[in-house]
Amino acid sequence: MVLTINTLKQMKYMLRYVEFLLTLELLLNGEIEYKVLFYNHIN
């Protein structure tokens, strides 16, 4: 049970890290362009 909980925590942190890297990449490539595309996709 402890191993399972630790594994889930590690997965959660990994997902956060990946999300952070993707966000950072978007910022470096031009945040405004992606925001416009994102908002256009929603509406």
VORODREN-791352 format. One record per residue (C-alpha): x, y, z; residue in three letters; residue number from 1. Coordinates in steps of 0.05 Angstrom, whole numbers, plus 5000, padded with zeros to 4 digits. Example, Ala and Ser with C-alpha at 12.3 -4.5 7.8 and 13.67 -1.06 7.14 Angstrom:
<sites>
site x 5246; y 4910; z 5156; type ala; seq 1
site x 5273; y 4979; z 5143; type ser; seq 2
</sites>
This chain:
<sites>
site x 5000; y 5000; z 5000; type met; seq 1
site x 5056; y 5048; z 5018; type val; seq 2
site x 5092; y 5032; z 4953; type leu; seq 3
site x 5028; y 5046; z 4914; type thr; seq 4
site x 5018; y 5113; z 4948; type ile; seq 5
site x 5090; y 5133; z 4935; type asn; seq 6
site x 5084; y 5112; z 4862; type thr; seq 7
site x 5021; y 5154; z 4854; type leu; seq 8
site x 5056; y 5214; z 4886; type lys; seq 9
site x 5116; y 5205; z 4839; type gln; seq 10
site x 5070; y 5201; z 4779; type met; seq 11
site x 5034; y 5264; z 4801; type lys; seq 12
site x 5099; y 5302; z 4808; type tyr; seq 13
site x 5123; y 5276; z 4741; type met; seq 14
site x 5059; y 5300; z 4708; type leu; seq 15
site x 5068; y 5368; z 4740; type arg; seq 16
site x 5140; y 5371; z 4716; type tyr; seq 17
site x 5119; y 5353; z 4645; type val; seq 18
site x 5064; y 5405; z 4647; type glu; seq 19
site x 5114; y 5456; z 4671; type phe; seq 20
site x 5162; y 5439; z 4615; type leu; seq 21
site x 5107; y 5444; z 4563; type leu; seq 22
site x 5084; y 5511; z 4591; type thr; seq 23
site x 5156; y 5536; z 4591; type leu; seq 24
site x 5163; y 5515; z 4519; type glu; seq 25
site x 5100; y 5552; z 4500; type leu; seq 26
site x 5125; y 5614; z 4535; type leu; seq 27
site x 5191; y 5610; z 4498; type leu; seq 28
site x 5156; y 5600; z 4430; type asn; seq 29
site x 5109; y 5658; z 4440; type gly; seq 30
site x 5056; y 5658; z 4493; type glu; seq 31
site x 5010; y 5707; z 4459; type ile; seq 32
site x 5003; y 5666; z 4395; type glu; seq 33
site x 4984; y 5604; z 4434; type tyr; seq 34
site x 4935; y 5642; z 4477; type lys; seq 35
site x 4900; y 5668; z 4415; type val; seq 36
site x 4898; y 5599; z 4384; type leu; seq 37
site x 4873; y 5570; z 4450; type phe; seq 38
site x 4818; y 5621; z 4459; type tyr; seq 39
site x 4797; y 5613; z 4386; type asn; seq 40
site x 4793; y 5538; z 4396; type his; seq 41
site x 4747; y 5547; z 4457; type ile; seq 42
site x 4700; y 5597; z 4423; type asn; seq 43
</sites>
